[in-house]
Amino acid sequence: MPSAFVTGATGFVGINLVDELLARGWTVTCLVRAGSNTKYLDRRAVAKVTGEITDIESLRRAMPAGLDAVFHVAGDTNMWSRNNPQQTANNVDGTRNMCTVALEKGVKRFIHTSTVSVWGLVDGPVTEEVPQRGGSSWINYQKSKYLAEREVAAAVGRGLDAVIMNPAAIVGAQDSHTWARMFLMVAQDELPGVPPGGLSFAHVREVVNAHIEAVARGRTGENYVLGGTEATMKDFVGEIARRLGKTKAPPVIPLPLLKLFGRLYALKAAITGKPPALTPETAAMAAKVNPCPSLKAQRELGYRTVPLAVMVADCADWLIEQGYIARPA
């Protein structure tokens, strides 16, 4: 059986990836941080090893030698500038450590989960041919993920057989953090409004399938954009509302007001020390509209797009089944 080592396995994409690997007959070892919630992972037939991607010695102890694939899914998606130093350590230093140990351990293929955010606050479509501008972004998430890709590229130059995946906004089952809060706020009529921008929505099932297909079919050192269905945030939240039995969706918040809210929430957070519900970073990203065509991934990895209604239904149904949201009357 092929062998895999997965970081970020307790997260949304990670747990879906683990499930698909197991379904395909892989032997899976998952890196978990001390104190992580492994409730869902404990139900799977995987080996769990404790370590930190920012602690290279713990990685050397945790990662088996001769693996068929390492899936470096773990990433820090924080949007609060107060946490920028830790985010940089997690995304950049952590990726450098993962690449270093993978080379030492003779890993056959390294799959790095990045993001379309490495292109920065650009206008227009995001494709593999468009120059990435995340390195000069004032948003640390974009900059740190861009720099993480540079670490992967440097490791490829040292002999690491790596492929980079760039998913857009991922939706689907087993999401208790990424979009779950928005679903919950819609369910409880607590979402005051939606941003004016739009996103490219990708089904988590297709994202993890592309990751696994990249082991055999991806080209070394190449990026693969994993976009999906293009929709405004109004359409996305409207679909959530329909799925949850709501008769109307929240209104669109004008961009100037959204940016003002971002600054005010950030100011409040600086005083209270509590993470803000909205930051200038999230406001800026939520205002953009960037289609993410995935022709390269479709052609080379068999990637597929999925209708928005299917993605929303899968996420909502799972949240209802797990008791996060009450079943609509």
Backbone bond lengths (Angstrom), bond angles and torsions (degrees), N, CA, C in turn:
res aa  C-N    CA-C-N  psi(-1)  N-CA   C-N-CA  omega(-1)  CA-C   N-CA-C  phi
1 M - - - 1.469 - - 1.526 109.97 -
2 P 1.335 117.82 140.09 1.463 119.87 176.64 1.522 110.46 -67.13
3 S 1.328 116.02 151.77 1.466 121.66 -175.24 1.519 111.04 -116.36
4 A 1.335 115.54 140.11 1.469 121.32 -178.91 1.517 110.68 -133.12
5 F 1.320 115.35 148.26 1.463 123.77 173.70 1.519 106.07 -120.80
6 V 1.331 117.44 124.50 1.463 121.86 -172.66 1.520 110.36 -121.49
7 T 1.337 116.77 127.08 1.462 120.84 168.43 1.528 108.31 -98.41
8 G 1.320 116.59 157.34 1.463 119.61 -179.08 1.512 112.99 69.91
9 A 1.332 117.12 24.18 1.467 120.58 -173.34 1.518 113.59 -71.67
10 T 1.331 118.03 -17.19 1.466 119.51 177.54 1.521 111.92 -86.74
11 G 1.325 117.32 -4.61 1.453 121.01 -179.21 1.513 112.98 -90.21
12 F 1.309 115.34 -178.82 1.463 123.97 -175.32 1.531 112.20 -59.07
13 V 1.306 117.11 -58.24 1.462 120.08 -179.77 1.524 110.31 -68.58
14 G 1.326 116.34 -40.90 1.453 120.64 -176.86 1.512 114.27 -59.19
15 I 1.329 117.49 -45.54 1.462 119.92 -177.64 1.522 110.73 -69.22
16 N 1.328 117.25 -35.38 1.469 120.13 175.02 1.527 111.09 -66.35
17 L 1.324 116.52 -38.06 1.460 120.74 177.38 1.524 110.68 -64.44
18 V 1.325 116.47 -44.96 1.465 120.75 178.50 1.524 110.42 -57.56
19 D 1.324 116.72 -45.45 1.468 120.19 -179.73 1.527 111.78 -59.68
20 E 1.325 116.57 -43.09 1.461 119.46 -178.35 1.529 111.38 -70.90
21 L 1.316 117.09 -37.53 1.463 119.97 176.21 1.525 110.71 -60.89
22 L 1.332 116.33 -45.94 1.465 120.25 179.29 1.527 110.98 -62.66
23 A 1.335 116.11 -40.71 1.467 120.06 179.67 1.529 111.51 -63.14
24 R 1.328 116.54 -27.82 1.468 120.90 179.70 1.527 112.73 -92.06
25 G 1.336 116.62 4.16 1.454 119.84 174.94 1.513 116.28 89.12
26 W 1.319 117.69 17.90 1.462 120.84 178.13 1.529 110.70 -79.92
27 T 1.325 115.97 152.13 1.461 122.93 165.94 1.523 106.94 -91.75
28 V 1.326 116.80 126.38 1.465 120.45 -170.24 1.526 111.36 -120.56
29 T 1.329 115.45 129.84 1.462 122.79 171.16 1.519 107.75 -114.39
30 C 1.323 117.11 129.74 1.465 121.87 -176.18 1.521 110.75 -114.05
31 L 1.314 116.06 128.83 1.459 121.23 173.39 1.517 108.48 -83.08
32 V 1.328 117.10 125.09 1.462 120.99 178.04 1.521 109.15 -126.21
33 R 1.295 115.87 143.54 1.456 121.07 176.99 1.516 109.70 -77.39
34 A 1.307 116.55 150.46 1.459 120.61 176.31 1.525 108.94 -59.55
35 G 1.309 116.84 130.21 1.456 120.96 179.74 1.507 114.92 85.52
36 S 1.332 118.43 1.25 1.467 120.73 178.88 1.522 110.96 -66.99
37 N 1.322 115.49 150.15 1.464 120.98 175.06 1.526 108.31 -80.07
38 T 1.319 116.15 107.88 1.467 120.95 -177.66 1.530 111.58 -106.23
39 K 1.329 116.71 25.03 1.467 120.81 -176.02 1.519 112.12 -52.95
40 Y 1.309 117.05 -49.27 1.462 120.02 -177.98 1.527 111.37 -76.94
41 L 1.315 116.85 -36.32 1.458 120.43 -179.53 1.527 111.72 -66.72
42 D 1.328 116.54 -32.22 1.466 120.68 -179.33 1.524 112.53 -62.07
43 R 1.311 117.22 -20.52 1.465 121.02 -179.27 1.531 112.11 -84.43
44 R 1.311 117.35 -3.85 1.457 121.29 -177.23 1.526 111.31 -104.77
45 A 1.323 115.82 152.16 1.469 121.99 179.73 1.524 109.69 -83.50
46 V 1.333 115.32 70.55 1.459 121.41 -179.38 1.523 109.50 -126.97
47 A 1.317 115.44 159.43 1.459 120.83 171.02 1.525 107.83 -91.09
48 K 1.325 116.73 135.44 1.466 121.10 178.71 1.525 108.78 -113.62
49 V 1.321 115.23 130.90 1.459 121.18 176.84 1.522 107.85 -126.26
50 T 1.311 116.06 143.58 1.462 120.90 -176.65 1.524 110.45 -94.39
51 G 1.318 114.97 136.10 1.452 119.68 178.01 1.512 111.38 -178.93
52 E 1.320 115.78 174.50 1.466 122.89 179.31 1.523 108.59 -129.53
53 I 1.310 116.78 134.15 1.462 118.36 179.36 1.523 111.63 -66.60
54 T 1.331 117.46 -21.00 1.464 120.51 177.67 1.524 112.12 -85.50
55 D 1.314 117.79 -2.86 1.468 123.61 179.24 1.525 107.78 -115.99
56 I 1.314 116.76 96.57 1.464 120.08 -172.39 1.522 112.68 -63.66
57 E 1.324 117.55 -32.43 1.466 118.97 179.34 1.522 111.00 -67.69
58 S 1.330 116.93 -35.80 1.467 119.05 177.04 1.528 110.44 -66.76
59 L 1.323 117.20 -33.30 1.465 120.48 176.59 1.524 111.01 -68.13
60 R 1.315 115.89 -39.98 1.467 118.97 178.79 1.529 111.15 -62.25
61 R 1.319 116.12 -35.46 1.467 119.44 177.81 1.523 111.53 -74.44
62 A 1.323 116.71 -32.03 1.468 120.69 -171.03 1.525 114.07 -87.30
63 M 1.326 117.63 -35.80 1.465 120.23 -172.16 1.529 111.86 -83.49
64 P 1.323 117.90 121.83 1.467 120.37 176.52 1.532 110.99 -67.28
65 A 1.314 115.71 158.36 1.465 120.73 177.45 1.528 110.23 -86.30
66 G 1.339 115.29 153.37 1.456 120.68 172.77 1.509 116.05 70.59
67 L 1.315 117.94 25.46 1.465 121.43 -179.82 1.527 111.47 -65.51
68 D 1.327 114.72 148.23 1.460 118.74 173.48 1.525 111.01 -72.44
69 A 1.322 117.02 -34.76 1.467 119.51 -179.02 1.518 111.38 -156.31
70 V 1.311 114.81 142.90 1.467 122.62 166.75 1.517 106.88 -111.19
71 F 1.322 116.09 130.10 1.465 121.93 174.91 1.527 107.30 -110.21
72 H 1.324 116.12 103.84 1.471 120.07 -179.69 1.525 108.49 -91.34
73 V 1.327 114.47 86.74 1.467 121.72 -176.17 1.522 111.56 -91.49
74 A 1.321 117.56 -27.59 1.465 121.48 -175.20 1.523 110.94 -57.55
75 G 1.323 115.47 136.46 1.455 121.04 177.78 1.514 110.42 -160.67
76 D 1.308 116.01 151.21 1.462 122.67 -179.72 1.526 108.07 -99.79
77 T 1.337 116.05 111.15 1.471 121.36 -176.07 1.526 112.86 -98.78
78 N 1.317 117.25 15.07 1.459 122.41 -178.35 1.533 112.14 -51.81
79 M 1.334 115.42 141.52 1.466 120.55 178.03 1.531 111.49 -121.35
80 W 1.319 117.41 19.57 1.461 121.96 178.94 1.521 107.90 -108.44
81 S 1.325 116.95 119.33 1.459 121.21 -173.08 1.525 112.98 -59.74
82 R 1.305 117.39 -23.65 1.467 120.50 178.44 1.535 110.98 -59.18
83 N 1.309 116.71 -29.98 1.464 121.38 -177.01 1.527 113.46 -96.56
84 N 1.330 116.96 11.88 1.465 119.88 -176.60 1.532 114.20 -56.82
85 P 1.344 119.42 -45.01 1.475 118.32 -179.61 1.525 112.97 -59.21
86 Q 1.326 116.70 -43.12 1.461 119.39 179.26 1.524 110.95 -67.67
87 Q 1.331 115.98 -37.02 1.462 119.41 178.60 1.528 111.02 -63.62
88 T 1.306 116.66 -42.25 1.460 120.28 177.97 1.522 110.66 -62.72
89 A 1.323 116.49 -41.91 1.469 119.96 177.32 1.522 110.88 -61.15
90 N 1.321 116.66 -45.32 1.463 120.55 -178.55 1.526 111.92 -64.97
91 N 1.323 115.73 -49.80 1.463 119.53 -172.75 1.525 113.76 -79.46
92 V 1.308 116.97 -41.04 1.467 120.02 -175.25 1.530 111.13 -90.79
93 D 1.333 116.18 -59.02 1.464 119.12 -179.44 1.527 110.87 -63.13
94 G 1.340 116.06 -40.00 1.459 119.81 179.75 1.514 111.98 -61.70
95 T 1.327 116.67 -42.13 1.465 120.05 178.46 1.523 111.24 -67.13
96 R 1.328 116.51 -40.47 1.471 119.27 176.91 1.529 110.37 -59.40
97 N 1.329 116.63 -44.38 1.466 120.32 179.23 1.527 111.59 -62.49
98 M 1.331 115.93 -43.09 1.463 119.80 -179.80 1.532 110.90 -61.34
99 C 1.319 116.50 -43.32 1.465 120.33 179.56 1.527 111.01 -65.04
100 T 1.322 116.02 -42.30 1.464 120.43 -179.53 1.520 111.42 -60.62
101 V 1.330 116.27 -48.17 1.461 120.28 -177.87 1.527 110.69 -69.74
102 A 1.323 117.44 -36.52 1.466 120.19 177.51 1.529 110.74 -60.63
103 L 1.324 116.83 -40.15 1.463 120.26 176.42 1.523 110.93 -65.06
104 E 1.322 115.99 -43.75 1.466 120.33 179.99 1.526 111.87 -62.63
105 K 1.325 116.24 -34.99 1.465 121.23 -174.70 1.530 113.45 -89.72
106 G 1.308 117.29 0.15 1.459 119.91 177.88 1.517 114.25 69.66
107 V 1.329 116.76 36.69 1.469 121.15 178.45 1.530 109.42 -64.94
108 K 1.326 115.99 135.62 1.461 119.79 -176.21 1.529 112.80 -76.89
109 R 1.331 116.83 -34.68 1.473 119.48 179.50 1.521 109.24 -150.38
110 F 1.330 115.89 138.34 1.462 123.46 -177.43 1.525 107.81 -118.57
111 I 1.331 116.45 117.56 1.466 121.27 178.64 1.525 108.26 -105.97
112 H 1.320 115.91 116.30 1.469 121.43 -177.41 1.522 110.31 -102.74
113 T 1.322 116.62 122.68 1.464 121.30 176.59 1.517 109.32 -86.20
114 S 1.312 116.72 110.24 1.453 122.25 176.97 1.530 107.94 -106.78
115 T 1.308 117.79 -137.25 1.460 122.82 -176.03 1.523 109.59 -165.93
116 V 1.323 116.95 157.39 1.464 119.25 173.34 1.525 110.93 -70.27
117 S 1.331 117.28 -11.25 1.465 120.58 179.28 1.523 112.89 -66.49
118 V 1.324 118.12 -14.63 1.468 119.27 177.92 1.522 111.45 -66.29
119 W 1.323 117.98 -14.87 1.466 120.50 176.26 1.522 111.39 -78.94
120 G 1.324 118.07 -9.93 1.452 121.13 177.26 1.516 112.92 77.56
121 L 1.331 115.57 -165.54 1.468 121.55 -178.33 1.530 109.87 -85.71
122 V 1.307 115.77 65.61 1.462 120.71 -178.45 1.525 110.31 -88.82
123 D 1.312 115.25 163.47 1.463 121.43 173.68 1.525 108.59 -103.02
124 G 1.310 115.74 142.11 1.454 119.64 176.93 1.514 113.29 90.42
125 P 1.335 115.96 -174.57 1.466 121.26 -175.76 1.527 113.11 -64.62
126 V 1.319 114.98 150.68 1.460 122.78 174.52 1.525 107.97 -107.51
127 T 1.315 115.93 118.77 1.467 121.55 175.25 1.526 108.14 -134.40
128 E 1.315 116.13 170.33 1.459 120.71 179.72 1.526 111.88 -62.74
129 E 1.327 117.12 -23.51 1.468 120.44 -177.37 1.530 112.87 -83.92
130 V 1.318 117.69 -17.10 1.467 121.33 -179.27 1.530 109.14 -76.56
131 P 1.340 118.62 131.72 1.469 120.35 179.53 1.531 111.59 -60.44
132 Q 1.317 116.08 135.83 1.461 120.89 177.04 1.528 109.94 -76.60
133 R 1.335 115.55 136.98 1.462 120.70 -179.58 1.518 111.95 -121.19
134 G 1.321 116.62 10.16 1.460 119.83 -178.78 1.516 113.59 -62.52
135 G 1.323 117.23 -25.21 1.457 120.06 -178.92 1.510 113.86 -65.11
136 S 1.328 117.47 -22.86 1.467 121.14 179.20 1.527 112.08 -107.60
137 S 1.324 116.94 9.91 1.463 120.78 -177.92 1.526 111.49 -74.12
138 W 1.334 116.23 145.66 1.464 120.69 174.55 1.526 111.09 -81.40
139 I 1.320 117.00 -8.19 1.463 121.44 177.51 1.527 108.01 -89.97
140 N 1.311 116.54 114.78 1.460 120.06 -171.17 1.519 113.26 -64.50
141 Y 1.325 117.90 -30.03 1.466 119.31 176.90 1.520 110.03 -59.80
142 Q 1.325 116.33 -47.70 1.458 120.24 179.27 1.527 111.06 -63.05
143 K 1.324 116.07 -45.30 1.464 120.16 -177.70 1.522 111.64 -65.69
144 S 1.339 117.03 -44.06 1.466 119.71 -176.73 1.525 111.92 -68.90
145 K 1.329 116.95 -35.54 1.468 118.67 177.38 1.535 110.77 -71.78
146 Y 1.327 116.51 -33.76 1.467 120.34 173.73 1.529 109.98 -61.63
147 L 1.327 115.85 -46.97 1.463 119.80 -179.55 1.525 111.45 -66.52
148 A 1.329 116.69 -31.66 1.464 119.83 175.48 1.526 110.48 -62.26
149 E 1.319 116.47 -40.06 1.467 119.73 176.95 1.527 111.43 -63.83
150 R 1.321 116.62 -34.11 1.460 118.73 177.55 1.530 110.62 -66.00
151 E 1.332 116.77 -33.38 1.467 120.27 176.04 1.526 110.54 -65.27
152 V 1.322 116.18 -40.22 1.466 119.91 177.78 1.525 109.93 -64.61
153 A 1.327 116.16 -44.03 1.465 120.07 179.77 1.526 111.12 -61.23
154 A 1.337 116.30 -40.36 1.465 119.89 178.23 1.525 110.75 -63.88
155 A 1.329 116.27 -39.20 1.464 120.17 179.12 1.526 111.48 -68.08
156 V 1.334 116.59 -35.05 1.469 119.83 174.95 1.532 109.33 -59.90
157 G 1.326 115.64 -38.87 1.458 119.85 177.16 1.516 113.18 -64.19
158 R 1.341 116.35 -22.44 1.467 121.18 177.90 1.529 111.91 -95.01
159 G 1.338 116.50 3.23 1.458 118.89 175.58 1.509 116.47 112.71
160 L 1.339 118.84 1.47 1.459 120.60 179.11 1.529 109.68 -76.42
161 D 1.311 116.81 130.73 1.471 121.58 178.15 1.529 107.57 -88.80
162 A 1.317 116.06 91.79 1.465 121.21 -172.11 1.515 112.12 -121.14
163 V 1.332 114.80 150.04 1.461 123.62 176.04 1.520 107.37 -130.57
164 I 1.336 117.11 141.90 1.465 121.66 -176.75 1.522 110.29 -112.41
165 M 1.334 115.02 126.80 1.457 121.49 178.04 1.521 109.13 -103.81
166 N 1.342 116.40 134.99 1.467 121.55 -178.02 1.525 110.90 -123.15
167 P 1.335 117.28 78.24 1.466 119.49 179.20 1.523 112.37 -73.47
168 A 1.328 114.88 153.13 1.465 121.76 174.04 1.532 107.94 -89.65
169 A 1.323 118.44 -138.31 1.469 122.08 -178.82 1.527 109.07 -80.99
170 I 1.321 116.45 116.14 1.464 121.45 -172.58 1.522 110.23 -96.37
171 V 1.329 115.69 132.52 1.469 122.03 -178.13 1.523 108.61 -133.10
172 G 1.338 116.28 146.00 1.458 119.95 175.92 1.509 112.31 156.76
173 A 1.324 115.79 -168.00 1.459 121.98 -176.95 1.528 111.49 -71.27
174 Q 1.320 114.95 160.56 1.465 124.88 177.49 1.531 112.97 68.69
175 D 1.310 115.98 26.38 1.465 121.89 176.86 1.520 108.69 -101.02
176 S 1.324 116.38 105.51 1.463 119.65 178.18 1.524 111.97 -107.84
177 H 1.344 117.88 2.66 1.461 120.71 -176.67 1.529 113.47 -133.73
178 T 1.334 117.18 -48.43 1.462 120.27 -168.81 1.526 112.58 -60.79
179 W 1.330 117.00 -64.44 1.459 121.50 178.74 1.525 112.46 -106.42
180 A 1.319 117.41 -4.69 1.466 120.59 -174.16 1.527 112.33 -58.35
181 R 1.332 116.80 -38.53 1.467 119.50 -179.18 1.530 110.98 -62.25
182 M 1.336 116.70 -40.66 1.461 119.61 179.00 1.525 110.85 -65.87
183 F 1.337 117.13 -42.65 1.464 120.59 176.88 1.525 110.29 -59.19
184 L 1.325 116.14 -43.42 1.463 120.67 -178.81 1.524 111.14 -65.38
185 M 1.336 117.18 -41.43 1.461 120.46 179.55 1.522 111.19 -65.80
186 V 1.328 117.27 -38.21 1.466 120.03 176.23 1.523 109.72 -65.13
187 A 1.321 116.52 -42.88 1.464 120.86 -179.09 1.521 111.63 -61.25
188 Q 1.335 116.41 -34.80 1.461 121.25 -176.77 1.527 112.87 -99.33
189 D 1.329 116.63 10.36 1.473 122.23 -179.99 1.525 111.85 56.28
190 E 1.327 116.37 40.30 1.460 121.48 -177.49 1.527 113.35 -111.63
191 L 1.338 117.52 0.41 1.461 120.04 179.88 1.525 108.66 -87.82
192 P 1.352 118.10 111.97 1.468 120.17 -174.26 1.520 114.18 -71.42
193 G 1.316 117.21 -27.75 1.456 120.42 -178.19 1.510 110.60 -175.70
194 V 1.322 116.23 176.40 1.463 121.39 -178.89 1.519 109.69 -125.98
195 P 1.338 117.76 151.71 1.459 121.13 179.33 1.524 111.05 -66.13
196 P 1.336 116.69 160.26 1.468 120.34 -177.64 1.523 114.06 -81.56
197 G 1.321 118.09 -8.79 1.454 120.53 -174.94 1.517 114.00 -84.54
198 G 1.319 114.62 -166.28 1.457 120.91 179.50 1.512 110.58 -146.55
199 L 1.317 116.07 167.46 1.457 121.45 -177.29 1.520 110.74 -138.01
200 S 1.299 114.17 164.88 1.456 121.55 169.87 1.522 106.06 -100.30
201 F 1.325 116.90 117.42 1.464 121.63 -172.89 1.529 110.57 -100.91
202 A 1.335 115.70 127.97 1.459 122.43 -177.93 1.525 109.88 -116.08
203 H 1.320 116.66 137.41 1.468 120.67 178.11 1.526 109.12 -76.28
204 V 1.327 116.09 132.42 1.464 120.18 -176.77 1.524 111.75 -58.54
205 R 1.317 117.30 -33.81 1.469 120.00 179.79 1.522 111.02 -61.24
206 E 1.339 116.33 -44.05 1.461 119.93 -179.43 1.524 111.61 -71.72
207 V 1.327 116.58 -32.33 1.466 120.50 177.67 1.527 110.53 -63.71
208 V 1.326 117.22 -46.97 1.468 118.75 -179.08 1.528 110.99 -71.11
209 N 1.316 117.69 -34.28 1.466 119.53 175.04 1.528 110.72 -59.54
210 A 1.329 116.04 -42.38 1.466 120.02 179.35 1.525 111.07 -64.25
211 H 1.332 116.69 -38.49 1.466 120.05 176.66 1.529 110.88 -57.66
212 I 1.321 115.84 -46.28 1.469 119.60 -177.07 1.527 110.98 -71.03
213 E 1.327 116.49 -40.10 1.464 119.45 178.00 1.525 111.26 -63.15
214 A 1.337 116.54 -29.30 1.464 120.38 -179.43 1.522 112.12 -65.88
215 V 1.317 117.51 -22.00 1.466 120.12 178.60 1.525 110.05 -59.90
216 A 1.308 116.93 -44.09 1.467 120.90 -177.68 1.523 113.27 -97.38
217 R 1.335 116.88 -28.19 1.458 119.59 -168.87 1.525 114.68 -113.03
218 G 1.325 117.91 -17.77 1.455 120.32 -178.68 1.521 111.87 -70.85
219 R 1.334 115.51 152.01 1.460 120.63 -179.72 1.526 110.18 -95.91
220 T 1.308 116.19 135.16 1.460 122.28 -176.10 1.526 111.65 -54.78
221 G 1.339 115.08 129.49 1.454 121.34 177.01 1.510 115.58 78.63
222 E 1.329 117.32 2.08 1.464 121.18 -176.09 1.528 111.95 -92.02
223 N 1.338 114.95 152.13 1.466 122.88 172.03 1.519 109.64 -96.59
224 Y 1.341 115.87 146.81 1.460 121.55 175.20 1.527 108.91 -132.30
225 V 1.328 116.32 110.70 1.463 121.47 176.84 1.528 108.86 -74.74
226 L 1.327 115.23 128.17 1.468 121.65 178.30 1.521 107.85 -114.41
227 G 1.329 115.42 83.86 1.457 121.18 179.20 1.511 110.52 -89.52
228 G 1.308 116.06 -145.29 1.460 117.92 -179.20 1.503 112.19 173.59
229 T 1.313 115.35 -135.81 1.455 121.63 -179.47 1.523 109.78 -79.39
230 E 1.323 116.28 126.31 1.464 120.42 179.04 1.528 109.12 -84.15
231 A 1.328 115.90 130.58 1.466 120.04 -179.80 1.517 109.70 -155.51
232 T 1.324 115.78 148.88 1.458 119.92 172.36 1.523 108.67 -73.56
233 M 1.320 116.07 161.25 1.463 119.30 175.56 1.527 110.52 -63.52
234 K 1.336 116.22 -31.64 1.464 119.63 176.47 1.525 110.42 -61.67
235 D 1.331 116.78 -44.36 1.466 120.54 179.04 1.525 111.12 -65.78
236 F 1.325 116.25 -40.58 1.466 120.86 -179.29 1.525 111.01 -62.86
237 V 1.328 115.80 -50.77 1.467 119.40 -179.74 1.528 110.41 -66.85
238 G 1.327 116.37 -34.74 1.460 119.31 176.34 1.516 112.18 -61.34
239 E 1.334 116.47 -39.02 1.468 120.75 177.52 1.526 110.83 -67.08
240 I 1.332 116.58 -38.73 1.469 120.12 175.51 1.520 110.05 -60.69
241 A 1.339 115.51 -46.72 1.464 120.14 -179.05 1.524 111.07 -59.72
242 R 1.325 116.88 -43.78 1.468 119.79 178.99 1.524 111.35 -62.20
243 R 1.312 116.39 -42.61 1.459 119.94 -178.62 1.522 111.70 -65.01
244 L 1.326 115.83 -30.75 1.462 120.36 -178.14 1.524 112.44 -94.75
245 G 1.332 116.76 9.97 1.452 120.77 174.03 1.510 115.43 78.61
246 K 1.326 117.18 21.41 1.458 120.64 179.34 1.535 109.79 -87.35
247 T 1.314 115.64 145.70 1.464 119.71 -177.37 1.522 113.00 -85.58
248 K 1.323 117.53 -21.12 1.461 119.62 177.31 1.528 109.91 -148.23
249 A 1.326 114.38 155.26 1.459 121.30 -179.24 1.526 109.83 -103.56
250 P 1.331 118.09 159.89 1.466 121.38 178.36 1.527 111.55 -63.26
251 P 1.324 117.98 155.50 1.471 121.32 -179.79 1.527 112.02 -76.50
252 V 1.319 115.34 165.39 1.462 121.40 175.60 1.526 109.29 -79.54
253 I 1.334 116.68 133.68 1.463 121.83 177.64 1.531 108.68 -88.50
254 P 1.324 119.65 124.16 1.468 120.80 178.49 1.526 111.13 -57.13
255 L 1.326 116.55 145.47 1.456 121.43 -175.01 1.533 113.48 -55.92
256 P 1.347 120.52 -46.76 1.468 118.80 179.46 1.527 112.39 -58.24
257 L 1.324 116.49 -38.93 1.459 120.16 179.54 1.527 110.72 -69.05
258 L 1.330 116.43 -38.73 1.463 120.59 178.48 1.526 110.59 -61.40
259 K 1.331 116.54 -44.67 1.462 120.23 179.44 1.528 111.34 -65.30
260 L 1.334 116.58 -37.26 1.462 120.40 177.09 1.522 110.43 -63.20
261 F 1.320 116.57 -45.48 1.463 120.47 177.59 1.530 110.67 -58.62
262 G 1.330 116.27 -40.79 1.459 120.13 179.89 1.514 111.78 -60.16
263 R 1.336 116.90 -43.03 1.462 120.49 179.62 1.526 111.26 -68.51
264 L 1.333 116.48 -40.02 1.464 120.25 -179.21 1.524 111.58 -67.01
265 Y 1.322 116.71 -42.53 1.465 119.94 178.06 1.530 110.66 -64.13
266 A 1.332 116.72 -38.88 1.461 120.37 179.04 1.527 110.61 -65.26
267 L 1.333 116.93 -39.46 1.462 121.09 177.67 1.523 110.71 -63.93
268 K 1.324 116.21 -43.62 1.462 120.52 178.08 1.523 110.82 -61.68
269 A 1.328 116.21 -41.03 1.465 120.52 -179.54 1.522 111.21 -65.04
270 A 1.335 116.45 -36.23 1.457 120.15 179.02 1.523 111.22 -64.34
271 I 1.325 115.76 -30.36 1.468 120.70 -179.84 1.526 111.34 -82.19
272 T 1.321 116.35 -44.50 1.469 120.84 -174.77 1.525 113.51 -86.77
273 G 1.340 116.46 -24.34 1.452 119.70 -176.21 1.511 113.80 79.61
274 K 1.331 116.85 5.34 1.462 121.10 179.99 1.529 110.00 -98.12
275 P 1.333 117.88 142.28 1.468 120.34 -179.44 1.524 111.66 -56.68
276 P 1.329 118.21 133.25 1.468 121.34 -178.55 1.521 112.37 -77.03
277 A 1.326 115.74 151.12 1.464 120.78 176.64 1.522 111.13 -72.37
278 L 1.330 116.57 -24.70 1.462 122.56 179.45 1.514 108.18 -145.60
279 T 1.315 117.11 140.52 1.459 121.96 178.14 1.524 109.52 -126.20
280 P 1.335 117.80 163.99 1.463 119.09 174.51 1.527 112.07 -56.86
281 E 1.336 116.39 -32.32 1.465 120.58 179.50 1.529 111.27 -65.29
282 T 1.333 116.35 -49.30 1.462 118.91 -178.97 1.525 110.84 -67.00
283 A 1.335 116.71 -34.61 1.465 119.87 178.42 1.523 110.68 -63.63
284 A 1.326 116.45 -42.90 1.467 120.31 -179.40 1.524 111.38 -65.26
285 M 1.326 116.56 -42.62 1.463 119.69 -178.67 1.525 111.83 -71.58
286 A 1.334 116.37 -34.34 1.462 120.20 -178.25 1.521 112.70 -71.85
287 A 1.326 116.73 -15.96 1.462 120.13 -178.46 1.525 112.87 -87.88
288 K 1.331 117.27 -10.39 1.458 120.80 -175.50 1.529 111.90 -84.52
289 V 1.322 115.25 156.55 1.464 122.32 172.84 1.528 106.84 -129.74
290 N 1.312 116.60 105.24 1.462 121.65 -177.68 1.527 110.83 -128.19
291 P 1.324 117.86 98.00 1.467 118.83 173.49 1.531 110.07 -58.68
292 C 1.307 115.99 144.50 1.469 121.00 -178.49 1.526 110.55 -126.11
293 P 1.321 117.67 78.94 1.465 119.65 177.89 1.530 110.47 -59.49
294 S 1.315 115.89 143.15 1.468 120.55 -174.92 1.526 111.29 -122.19
295 L 1.315 116.75 36.25 1.462 120.49 -174.31 1.526 112.20 -61.73
296 K 1.320 116.58 -38.57 1.465 119.87 179.96 1.527 111.02 -64.24
297 A 1.333 116.76 -46.45 1.466 120.49 178.99 1.523 111.27 -65.98
298 Q 1.319 116.50 -36.90 1.465 119.89 178.07 1.526 110.62 -64.32
299 R 1.306 115.39 -42.17 1.464 120.79 -176.47 1.535 111.95 -73.07
300 E 1.327 116.81 -42.08 1.465 119.84 -171.58 1.524 114.32 -98.09
301 L 1.345 117.22 -25.75 1.468 120.01 -175.39 1.525 113.22 -117.89
302 G 1.327 116.97 -0.89 1.461 119.34 -177.99 1.513 113.59 71.93
303 Y 1.335 116.41 22.91 1.472 121.29 -179.08 1.524 110.72 -66.84
304 R 1.337 115.85 144.39 1.464 120.95 -179.62 1.525 110.68 -130.28
305 T 1.322 115.89 148.14 1.460 120.65 172.39 1.527 108.78 -92.99
306 V 1.320 115.27 155.49 1.465 122.48 -174.76 1.525 108.46 -129.88
307 P 1.337 119.20 141.23 1.466 120.77 178.20 1.531 111.99 -57.17
308 L 1.323 115.56 144.82 1.458 121.07 -178.62 1.524 111.64 -57.40
309 A 1.324 117.43 -40.52 1.464 120.96 -178.19 1.521 111.83 -60.00
310 V 1.329 116.85 -35.80 1.470 120.68 179.57 1.523 110.51 -68.41
311 M 1.324 116.92 -44.15 1.465 121.03 179.28 1.521 111.30 -61.84
312 V 1.317 115.86 -47.66 1.465 120.76 -179.10 1.519 110.50 -62.81
313 A 1.323 116.95 -42.12 1.463 120.70 179.47 1.520 110.98 -62.17
314 D 1.323 117.40 -43.22 1.464 120.57 -179.93 1.523 111.32 -62.22
315 C 1.327 116.41 -42.89 1.465 120.58 179.49 1.524 110.86 -67.28
316 A 1.328 116.51 -48.41 1.466 120.85 -178.33 1.518 111.52 -62.56
317 D 1.319 116.88 -44.31 1.466 120.11 -177.95 1.523 111.15 -63.09
318 W 1.329 116.96 -38.92 1.464 119.64 178.70 1.529 110.62 -66.95
319 L 1.332 117.09 -43.09 1.465 120.37 178.84 1.526 111.03 -61.34
320 I 1.321 116.68 -37.20 1.466 120.91 177.66 1.526 110.29 -68.56
321 E 1.325 116.78 -45.08 1.466 121.11 -179.94 1.526 111.85 -61.09
322 Q 1.330 116.53 -34.81 1.463 120.71 -178.20 1.523 112.89 -86.41
323 G 1.324 117.19 -2.94 1.454 120.54 176.89 1.512 115.67 85.60
324 Y 1.325 117.54 9.90 1.463 119.82 177.50 1.527 110.90 -73.00
325 I 1.325 116.20 -33.05 1.459 122.90 -177.25 1.522 108.36 -130.23
326 A 1.329 115.42 140.89 1.469 119.81 177.74 1.524 109.88 -71.67
327 R 1.309 116.17 144.72 1.458 120.75 178.40 1.529 109.62 -66.31
328 P 1.352 118.28 131.47 1.470 120.45 179.85 1.524 111.20 -58.38
329 A 1.323 114.99 145.61 1.472 119.80 -179.63 1.523 110.41 -68.97
